[in-house]
């Protein structure tokens, strides 16, 4: 791992621990214990299945995006996606998408440059959730605070930027490749030719929906289903605690929390998840601090366990040497 990324991880971990300590001083611990005592195991199991189903739906979407040039099984795409998600969860420098391409190179013989565009496009579809959030606002009857509007504006910018890159690459691939190569002039000379060839190859792969509206529609519908499953998972956590709350509010709030992962995060969202829950559900939707904190604390533990177990199995099947390459800074190799 590069020195820069290592410093980023250390600072992120320190910030995350500070956020957790502040959160622990802010919440009523005794009340949270009462909520944990009344958890329903049945709804916890249903929530866990729904959580994994949301990721499976997204892996099907990635398989559809990928299938224009490369055909691999949906099981493989799910395993590679879960391994990549675990990397992004533990090491939040968004290298998980690169790892997906590396797994395909290792196990199927396709270059990383030919598969990276599909991983990028797959992540762009996840940003469509901001549209769902904006559509829901008029139907919720809530007063959106200034802080939430700022967060929405930042997330909308992420969506516009990523979607803009996608459309520009599709409509003007040569011009876009030229602009990128100009931006990449700061790269040392011995790497420049390789990086420019890599970028050009990626640009060609970004235009995968040309003349295929059916594929685009299916990918969009699967994105909507994934968002719905995300909301259902979090709603089931509410039910598991016996807390009555509007499904639409849960869908809105959890989608907003998920979108916030596009912004810089501490490793494993340590502390940031807990404070986002307070900001969105407690300050924004008047959920008590104790109930909001209990839900997020448990959801954080549950998702960490699910991500760790399934991601670990995915690594065992797909290739553990990926982790060694990440820590040695060798992951980018077309």
ABEGO torsion letter per residue (X at the ends): XBAAAAAAAAAAAAAAAAAAAAAAAABBAAAAAAAAAABBAAAAAAAAAAAAAAAAAAAAAAAAAAAAABBBBAAAAAAAAAAAAAAAAABBAGAAAAAAAAAAAAAAGBBAAAAAAAAAAAAAAAAAAAAAAAAAAAAAGBBBBAAAAAAAAAAAAAAAAAAAAAAAAAABAAAAAAAAAAAAAABBAAAAAAAAAAAAAAAAAABAABGBAAAAAAAAAAAAAAAAAAAAAAAAAAAAAGBBBBAAAAAAAAAAAAAAAABBBBBGGBGAAAAAAAAAAAAAAGBBAAAAAAAAAAAAAAAAAAAAAAAAAAAAAAEAAAAAAAAAGAABBX
